[in-house]
Amino acid sequence: SADGYFRIYFWDTGMGGTQVDYENIIQYKKGQKTNSIEIAWDDGRKIPSYDTIYTLKKDKRTYYLAIYTAKMSSHEFIHGVQVFSN
């Protein structure tokens, strides 16, 4: 993110053939501490790659809108937004 408090790292695992499999790690700062967690979707969806993060501040909260793409086949892609908040 532009403020440096939220990051998503992703990489291609090399698995999945035409359905590229990614691993994702979220890193965020809370106070003086930096935390990291793995993104995992348990419902069978493909793990996406994230390419843009927008920051939205409302009242005392900050929202991070992460734009993602998941490649389902050589012709099918899913695009979406996942919202994270502090």
Backbone atoms as SQL, in Angstrom:
CREATE TABLE atoms (id INTEGER PRIMARY KEY, chain TEXT, resi INTEGER, resn TEXT, atom TEXT, x REAL, y REAL, z REAL);
INSERT INTO atoms VALUES
  (1, 'A', 1, 'SER', 'N', 0.841, -1.191, 0.000),
  (2, 'A', 1, 'SER', 'CA', 0.000, 0.000, 0.000),
  (3, 'A', 1, 'SER', 'C', 0.878, 1.243, 0.000),
  (4, 'A', 2, 'ALA', 'N', 0.301, 2.335, -0.387),
  (5, 'A', 2, 'ALA', 'CA', 1.050, 3.586, -0.461),
  (6, 'A', 2, 'ALA', 'C', 1.565, 4.034, 0.907),
  (7, 'A', 3, 'ASP', 'N', 0.832, 3.695, 1.974),
  (8, 'A', 3, 'ASP', 'CA', 1.261, 4.118, 3.306),
  (9, 'A', 3, 'ASP', 'C', 2.312, 3.192, 3.926),
  (10, 'A', 4, 'GLY', 'N', 2.604, 2.054, 3.269),
  (11, 'A', 4, 'GLY', 'CA', 3.625, 1.134, 3.745),
  (12, 'A', 4, 'GLY', 'C', 3.198, 0.229, 4.887),
  (13, 'A', 5, 'TYR', 'N', 1.924, 0.268, 5.270),
  (14, 'A', 5, 'TYR', 'CA', 1.440, -0.536, 6.389),
  (15, 'A', 5, 'TYR', 'C', 0.865, -1.892, 5.976),
  (16, 'A', 6, 'PHE', 'N', 0.659, -2.099, 4.681),
  (17, 'A', 6, 'PHE', 'CA', 0.017, -3.333, 4.212),
  (18, 'A', 6, 'PHE', 'C', 0.681, -3.774, 2.911),
  (19, 'A', 7, 'ARG', 'N', 1.103, -5.043, 2.863),
  (20, 'A', 7, 'ARG', 'CA', 1.738, -5.588, 1.667),
  (21, 'A', 7, 'ARG', 'C', 1.241, -7.007, 1.430),
  (22, 'A', 8, 'ILE', 'N', 1.201, -7.379, 0.163),
  (23, 'A', 8, 'ILE', 'CA', 0.906, -8.761, -0.197),
  (24, 'A', 8, 'ILE', 'C', 2.027, -9.241, -1.103),
  (25, 'A', 9, 'TYR', 'N', 2.668, -10.320, -0.695),
  (26, 'A', 9, 'TYR', 'CA', 3.696, -10.955, -1.511),
  (27, 'A', 9, 'TYR', 'C', 3.082, -12.205, -2.123),
  (28, 'A', 10, 'PHE', 'N', 3.340, -12.445, -3.401),
  (29, 'A', 10, 'PHE', 'CA', 2.822, -13.642, -4.034),
  (30, 'A', 10, 'PHE', 'C', 3.845, -14.192, -5.019),
  (31, 'A', 11, 'TRP', 'N', 3.762, -15.498, -5.244),
  (32, 'A', 11, 'TRP', 'CA', 4.650, -16.137, -6.208),
  (33, 'A', 11, 'TRP', 'C', 3.958, -17.357, -6.792),
  (34, 'A', 12, 'ASP', 'N', 4.360, -17.699, -8.003),
  (35, 'A', 12, 'ASP', 'CA', 3.854, -18.868, -8.708),
  (36, 'A', 12, 'ASP', 'C', 4.548, -20.099, -8.132),
  (37, 'A', 13, 'THR', 'N', 3.772, -21.080, -7.695),
  (38, 'A', 13, 'THR', 'CA', 4.351, -22.286, -7.107),
  (39, 'A', 13, 'THR', 'C', 4.900, -23.241, -8.162),
  (40, 'A', 14, 'GLY', 'N', 4.569, -22.998, -9.439),
  (41, 'A', 14, 'GLY', 'CA', 4.994, -23.902, -10.502),
  (42, 'A', 14, 'GLY', 'C', 4.078, -25.104, -10.653),
  (43, 'A', 15, 'MET', 'N', 3.027, -25.156, -9.879),
  (44, 'A', 15, 'MET', 'CA', 2.061, -26.256, -9.931),
  (45, 'A', 15, 'MET', 'C', 0.806, -25.769, -10.655),
  (46, 'A', 16, 'GLY', 'N', 0.002, -26.683, -11.133),
  (47, 'A', 16, 'GLY', 'CA', -1.304, -26.306, -11.650),
  (48, 'A', 16, 'GLY', 'C', -1.431, -26.244, -13.157),
  (49, 'A', 17, 'GLY', 'N', -0.383, -26.381, -13.927),
  (50, 'A', 17, 'GLY', 'CA', -0.498, -26.356, -15.388),
  (51, 'A', 17, 'GLY', 'C', -1.048, -25.037, -15.883),
  (52, 'A', 18, 'THR', 'N', -2.156, -25.094, -16.670),
  (53, 'A', 18, 'THR', 'CA', -2.745, -23.848, -17.183),
  (54, 'A', 18, 'THR', 'C', -3.455, -23.066, -16.082),
  (55, 'A', 19, 'GLN', 'N', -3.782, -23.723, -14.969),
  (56, 'A', 19, 'GLN', 'CA', -4.369, -23.044, -13.813),
  (57, 'A', 19, 'GLN', 'C', -3.233, -22.735, -12.843),
  (58, 'A', 20, 'VAL', 'N', -2.658, -21.571, -12.994),
  (59, 'A', 20, 'VAL', 'CA', -1.490, -21.211, -12.197),
  (60, 'A', 20, 'VAL', 'C', -1.849, -21.175, -10.721),
  (61, 'A', 21, 'ASP', 'N', -1.031, -21.808, -9.886),
  (62, 'A', 21, 'ASP', 'CA', -1.225, -21.790, -8.440),
  (63, 'A', 21, 'ASP', 'C', -0.265, -20.791, -7.812),
  (64, 'A', 22, 'TYR', 'N', -0.810, -19.911, -7.002),
  (65, 'A', 22, 'TYR', 'CA', -0.007, -18.920, -6.305),
  (66, 'A', 22, 'TYR', 'C', -0.034, -19.180, -4.812),
  (67, 'A', 23, 'GLU', 'N', 0.987, -18.734, -4.144),
  (68, 'A', 23, 'GLU', 'CA', 1.020, -18.642, -2.686),
  (69, 'A', 23, 'GLU', 'C', 1.039, -17.160, -2.360),
  (70, 'A', 24, 'ASN', 'N', 0.369, -16.777, -1.288),
  (71, 'A', 24, 'ASN', 'CA', 0.294, -15.371, -0.896),
  (72, 'A', 24, 'ASN', 'C', 0.604, -15.220, 0.589),
  (73, 'A', 25, 'ILE', 'N', 1.370, -14.207, 0.906),
  (74, 'A', 25, 'ILE', 'CA', 1.643, -13.840, 2.284),
  (75, 'A', 25, 'ILE', 'C', 1.253, -12.372, 2.457),
  (76, 'A', 26, 'ILE', 'N', 0.433, -12.102, 3.458),
  (77, 'A', 26, 'ILE', 'CA', 0.080, -10.725, 3.808),
  (78, 'A', 26, 'ILE', 'C', 1.011, -10.283, 4.920),
  (79, 'A', 27, 'GLN', 'N', 1.517, -9.070, 4.782),
  (80, 'A', 27, 'GLN', 'CA', 2.333, -8.478, 5.841),
  (81, 'A', 27, 'GLN', 'C', 1.703, -7.135, 6.197),
  (82, 'A', 28, 'TYR', 'N', 1.472, -6.919, 7.480),
  (83, 'A', 28, 'TYR', 'CA', 0.874, -5.656, 7.898),
  (84, 'A', 28, 'TYR', 'C', 1.492, -5.184, 9.202),
  (85, 'A', 29, 'LYS', 'N', 1.480, -3.870, 9.370),
  (86, 'A', 29, 'LYS', 'CA', 2.014, -3.272, 10.587),
  (87, 'A', 29, 'LYS', 'C', 0.873, -2.876, 11.499),
  (88, 'A', 30, 'LYS', 'N', 1.030, -3.193, 12.775),
  (89, 'A', 30, 'LYS', 'CA', 0.073, -2.787, 13.799),
  (90, 'A', 30, 'LYS', 'C', 0.912, -2.234, 14.938),
  (91, 'A', 31, 'GLY', 'N', 0.852, -0.920, 15.091),
  (92, 'A', 31, 'GLY', 'CA', 1.734, -0.270, 16.057),
  (93, 'A', 31, 'GLY', 'C', 3.170, -0.388, 15.590),
  (94, 'A', 32, 'GLN', 'N', 4.039, -0.858, 16.448),
  (95, 'A', 32, 'GLN', 'CA', 5.449, -1.042, 16.104),
  (96, 'A', 32, 'GLN', 'C', 5.744, -2.452, 15.575),
  (97, 'A', 33, 'LYS', 'N', 4.752, -3.338, 15.594),
  (98, 'A', 33, 'LYS', 'CA', 4.957, -4.730, 15.231),
  (99, 'A', 33, 'LYS', 'C', 4.533, -5.003, 13.783),
  (100, 'A', 34, 'THR', 'N', 5.323, -5.811, 13.078),
  (101, 'A', 34, 'THR', 'CA', 4.976, -6.264, 11.734),
  (102, 'A', 34, 'THR', 'C', 4.538, -7.712, 11.821),
  (103, 'A', 35, 'ASN', 'N', 3.355, -8.018, 11.287),
  (104, 'A', 35, 'ASN', 'CA', 2.780, -9.364, 11.320),
  (105, 'A', 35, 'ASN', 'C', 2.699, -9.924, 9.906),
  (106, 'A', 36, 'SER', 'N', 2.768, -11.245, 9.786),
  (107, 'A', 36, 'SER', 'CA', 2.633, -11.912, 8.493),
  (108, 'A', 36, 'SER', 'C', 1.680, -13.082, 8.642),
  (109, 'A', 37, 'ILE', 'N', 0.793, -13.243, 7.643),
  (110, 'A', 37, 'ILE', 'CA', -0.113, -14.395, 7.614),
  (111, 'A', 37, 'ILE', 'C', -0.229, -14.891, 6.178),
  (112, 'A', 38, 'GLU', 'N', -0.545, -16.161, 6.039),
  (113, 'A', 38, 'GLU', 'CA', -0.750, -16.750, 4.716),
  (114, 'A', 38, 'GLU', 'C', -2.214, -16.613, 4.331),
  (115, 'A', 39, 'ILE', 'N', -2.468, -16.264, 3.068),
  (116, 'A', 39, 'ILE', 'CA', -3.833, -16.229, 2.560),
  (117, 'A', 39, 'ILE', 'C', -4.198, -17.640, 2.123),
  (118, 'A', 40, 'ALA', 'N', -5.275, -18.173, 2.652),
  (119, 'A', 40, 'ALA', 'CA', -5.733, -19.506, 2.271),
  (120, 'A', 40, 'ALA', 'C', -7.249, -19.474, 2.116),
  (121, 'A', 41, 'TRP', 'N', -7.724, -19.946, 0.987),
  (122, 'A', 41, 'TRP', 'CA', -9.158, -20.046, 0.762),
  (123, 'A', 41, 'TRP', 'C', -9.520, -21.508, 0.855),
  (124, 'A', 42, 'ASP', 'N', -10.355, -21.874, 1.796),
  (125, 'A', 42, 'ASP', 'CA', -10.680, -23.272, 2.063),
  (126, 'A', 42, 'ASP', 'C', -11.839, -23.814, 1.217),
  (127, 'A', 43, 'ASP', 'N', -12.427, -22.972, 0.395),
  (128, 'A', 43, 'ASP', 'CA', -13.606, -23.425, -0.352),
  (129, 'A', 43, 'ASP', 'C', -13.284, -23.918, -1.766),
  (130, 'A', 44, 'GLY', 'N', -12.031, -24.178, -2.064),
  (131, 'A', 44, 'GLY', 'CA', -11.670, -24.723, -3.363),
  (132, 'A', 44, 'GLY', 'C', -11.353, -23.702, -4.431),
  (133, 'A', 45, 'ARG', 'N', -11.512, -22.413, -4.141),
  (134, 'A', 45, 'ARG', 'CA', -11.183, -21.399, -5.131),
  (135, 'A', 45, 'ARG', 'C', -9.679, -21.372, -5.373),
  (136, 'A', 46, 'LYS', 'N', -9.304, -20.939, -6.546),
  (137, 'A', 46, 'LYS', 'CA', -7.893, -20.788, -6.861),
  (138, 'A', 46, 'LYS', 'C', -7.331, -19.608, -6.061),
  (139, 'A', 47, 'ILE', 'N', -6.108, -19.748, -5.607),
  (140, 'A', 47, 'ILE', 'CA', -5.443, -18.643, -4.916),
  (141, 'A', 47, 'ILE', 'C', -5.027, -17.632, -5.972),
  (142, 'A', 48, 'PRO', 'N', -5.402, -16.370, -5.824),
  (143, 'A', 48, 'PRO', 'CA', -5.125, -15.371, -6.857),
  (144, 'A', 48, 'PRO', 'C', -3.763, -14.711, -6.685),
  (145, 'A', 49, 'SER', 'N', -3.423, -13.913, -7.677),
  (146, 'A', 49, 'SER', 'CA', -2.289, -13.004, -7.557),
  (147, 'A', 49, 'SER', 'C', -2.863, -11.598, -7.384),
  (148, 'A', 50, 'TYR', 'N', -2.240, -10.815, -6.569),
  (149, 'A', 50, 'TYR', 'CA', -2.687, -9.449, -6.287),
  (150, 'A', 50, 'TYR', 'C', -1.753, -8.484, -6.988),
  (151, 'A', 51, 'ASP', 'N', -2.318, -7.490, -7.692),
  (152, 'A', 51, 'ASP', 'CA', -1.438, -6.586, -8.421),
  (153, 'A', 51, 'ASP', 'C', -1.554, -5.118, -8.027),
  (154, 'A', 52, 'THR', 'N', -2.618, -4.732, -7.341),
  (155, 'A', 52, 'THR', 'CA', -2.792, -3.336, -6.952),
  (156, 'A', 52, 'THR', 'C', -3.470, -3.279, -5.591),
  (157, 'A', 53, 'ILE', 'N', -3.042, -2.339, -4.760),
  (158, 'A', 53, 'ILE', 'CA', -3.693, -2.113, -3.469),
  (159, 'A', 53, 'ILE', 'C', -4.062, -0.641, -3.376),
  (160, 'A', 54, 'TYR', 'N', -5.343, -0.372, -3.174),
  (161, 'A', 54, 'TYR', 'CA', -5.825, 0.988, -2.964),
  (162, 'A', 54, 'TYR', 'C', -6.099, 1.182, -1.476),
  (163, 'A', 55, 'THR', 'N', -5.862, 2.377, -0.993),
  (164, 'A', 55, 'THR', 'CA', -6.075, 2.695, 0.415),
  (165, 'A', 55, 'THR', 'C', -7.255, 3.645, 0.536),
  (166, 'A', 56, 'LEU', 'N', -8.182, 3.319, 1.437),
  (167, 'A', 56, 'LEU', 'CA', -9.358, 4.142, 1.677),
  (168, 'A', 56, 'LEU', 'C', -9.457, 4.387, 3.176),
  (169, 'A', 57, 'LYS', 'N', -9.506, 5.643, 3.572),
  (170, 'A', 57, 'LYS', 'CA', -9.644, 5.979, 4.993),
  (171, 'A', 57, 'LYS', 'C', -11.046, 6.516, 5.246),
  (172, 'A', 58, 'LYS', 'N', -11.690, 5.949, 6.251),
  (173, 'A', 58, 'LYS', 'CA', -13.044, 6.359, 6.631),
  (174, 'A', 58, 'LYS', 'C', -13.096, 6.410, 8.139),
  (175, 'A', 59, 'ASP', 'N', -13.412, 7.584, 8.673),
  (176, 'A', 59, 'ASP', 'CA', -13.411, 7.808, 10.109),
  (177, 'A', 59, 'ASP', 'C', -12.033, 7.440, 10.661),
  (178, 'A', 60, 'LYS', 'N', -11.963, 6.523, 11.613),
  (179, 'A', 60, 'LYS', 'CA', -10.674, 6.150, 12.191),
  (180, 'A', 60, 'LYS', 'C', -10.126, 4.842, 11.630),
  (181, 'A', 61, 'ARG', 'N', -10.762, 4.308, 10.595),
  (182, 'A', 61, 'ARG', 'CA', -10.329, 3.024, 10.025),
  (183, 'A', 61, 'ARG', 'C', -9.665, 3.228, 8.672),
  (184, 'A', 62, 'THR', 'N', -8.763, 2.326, 8.356),
  (185, 'A', 62, 'THR', 'CA', -8.138, 2.295, 7.046),
  (186, 'A', 62, 'THR', 'C', -8.511, 0.984, 6.382),
  (187, 'A', 63, 'TYR', 'N', -8.977, 1.074, 5.147),
  (188, 'A', 63, 'TYR', 'CA', -9.350, -0.100, 4.367),
  (189, 'A', 63, 'TYR', 'C', -8.371, -0.240, 3.215),
  (190, 'A', 64, 'TYR', 'N', -7.955, -1.471, 2.963),
  (191, 'A', 64, 'TYR', 'CA', -7.056, -1.767, 1.856),
  (192, 'A', 64, 'TYR', 'C', -7.824, -2.611, 0.850),
  (193, 'A', 65, 'LEU', 'N', -7.996, -2.081, -0.346),
  (194, 'A', 65, 'LEU', 'CA', -8.731, -2.762, -1.402),
  (195, 'A', 65, 'LEU', 'C', -7.703, -3.403, -2.331),
  (196, 'A', 66, 'ALA', 'N', -7.590, -4.719, -2.267),
  (197, 'A', 66, 'ALA', 'CA', -6.595, -5.452, -3.034),
  (198, 'A', 66, 'ALA', 'C', -7.245, -6.029, -4.290),
  (199, 'A', 67, 'ILE', 'N', -6.732, -5.653, -5.453),
  (200, 'A', 67, 'ILE', 'CA', -7.248, -6.111, -6.730),
  (201, 'A', 67, 'ILE', 'C', -6.534, -7.411, -7.096),
  (202, 'A', 68, 'TYR', 'N', -7.312, -8.451, -7.433),
  (203, 'A', 68, 'TYR', 'CA', -6.688, -9.736, -7.717),
  (204, 'A', 68, 'TYR', 'C', -7.147, -10.328, -9.046),
  (205, 'A', 69, 'THR', 'N', -6.350, -11.283, -9.530),
  (206, 'A', 69, 'THR', 'CA', -6.664, -12.062, -10.713),
  (207, 'A', 69, 'THR', 'C', -6.343, -13.516, -10.405),
  (208, 'A', 70, 'ALA', 'N', -7.233, -14.426, -10.773),
  (209, 'A', 70, 'ALA', 'CA', -6.977, -15.858, -10.667),
  (210, 'A', 70, 'ALA', 'C', -7.134, -16.447, -12.061),
  (211, 'A', 71, 'LYS', 'N', -6.126, -17.171, -12.518),
  (212, 'A', 71, 'LYS', 'CA', -6.175, -17.806, -13.829),
  (213, 'A', 71, 'LYS', 'C', -6.786, -19.188, -13.668),
  (214, 'A', 72, 'MET', 'N', -7.963, -19.396, -14.266),
  (215, 'A', 72, 'MET', 'CA', -8.683, -20.656, -14.126),
  (216, 'A', 72, 'MET', 'C', -8.319, -21.649, -15.226),
  (217, 'A', 73, 'SER', 'N', -7.974, -21.148, -16.405),
  (218, 'A', 73, 'SER', 'CA', -7.550, -21.981, -17.533),
  (219, 'A', 73, 'SER', 'C', -6.811, -21.060, -18.498),
  (220, 'A', 74, 'SER', 'N', -6.468, -21.578, -19.647),
  (221, 'A', 74, 'SER', 'CA', -5.758, -20.735, -20.613),
  (222, 'A', 74, 'SER', 'C', -6.650, -19.626, -21.174),
  (223, 'A', 75, 'HIS', 'N', -7.982, -19.734, -20.976),
  (224, 'A', 75, 'HIS', 'CA', -8.914, -18.731, -21.502),
  (225, 'A', 75, 'HIS', 'C', -9.778, -18.067, -20.436),
  (226, 'A', 76, 'GLU', 'N', -9.750, -18.548, -19.210),
  (227, 'A', 76, 'GLU', 'CA', -10.647, -18.031, -18.180),
  (228, 'A', 76, 'GLU', 'C', -9.866, -17.396, -17.030),
  (229, 'A', 77, 'PHE', 'N', -10.274, -16.181, -16.708),
  (230, 'A', 77, 'PHE', 'CA', -9.678, -15.451, -15.600),
  (231, 'A', 77, 'PHE', 'C', -10.784, -14.924, -14.697),
  (232, 'A', 78, 'ILE', 'N', -10.504, -14.819, -13.424),
  (233, 'A', 78, 'ILE', 'CA', -11.417, -14.182, -12.487),
  (234, 'A', 78, 'ILE', 'C', -10.704, -12.953, -11.937),
  (235, 'A', 79, 'HIS', 'N', -11.391, -11.827, -11.942),
  (236, 'A', 79, 'HIS', 'CA', -10.860, -10.583, -11.381),
  (237, 'A', 79, 'HIS', 'C', -11.772, -10.160, -10.242),
  (238, 'A', 80, 'GLY', 'N', -11.216, -9.592, -9.207),
  (239, 'A', 80, 'GLY', 'CA', -12.044, -9.158, -8.103),
  (240, 'A', 80, 'GLY', 'C', -11.311, -8.238, -7.152),
  (241, 'A', 81, 'VAL', 'N', -12.009, -7.896, -6.088),
  (242, 'A', 81, 'VAL', 'CA', -11.475, -7.021, -5.046),
  (243, 'A', 81, 'VAL', 'C', -11.661, -7.725, -3.711),
  (244, 'A', 82, 'GLN', 'N', -10.609, -7.760, -2.919),
  (245, 'A', 82, 'GLN', 'CA', -10.709, -8.273, -1.556),
  (246, 'A', 82, 'GLN', 'C', -10.381, -7.120, -0.623),
  (247, 'A', 83, 'VAL', 'N', -11.216, -6.912, 0.386),
  (248, 'A', 83, 'VAL', 'CA', -11.060, -5.776, 1.281),
  (249, 'A', 83, 'VAL', 'C', -10.471, -6.252, 2.610),
  (250, 'A', 84, 'PHE', 'N', -9.431, -5.557, 3.047),
  (251, 'A', 84, 'PHE', 'CA', -8.799, -5.802, 4.336),
  (252, 'A', 84, 'PHE', 'C', -8.905, -4.521, 5.138),
  (253, 'A', 85, 'SER', 'N', -8.918, -4.630, 6.463),
  (254, 'A', 85, 'SER', 'CA', -9.055, -3.452, 7.307),
  (255, 'A', 85, 'SER', 'C', -8.194, -3.592, 8.560),
  (256, 'A', 86, 'ASN', 'N', -7.780, -2.445, 9.076),
  (257, 'A', 86, 'ASN', 'CA', -6.996, -2.471, 10.312),
  (258, 'A', 86, 'ASN', 'C', -7.894, -2.400, 11.518);
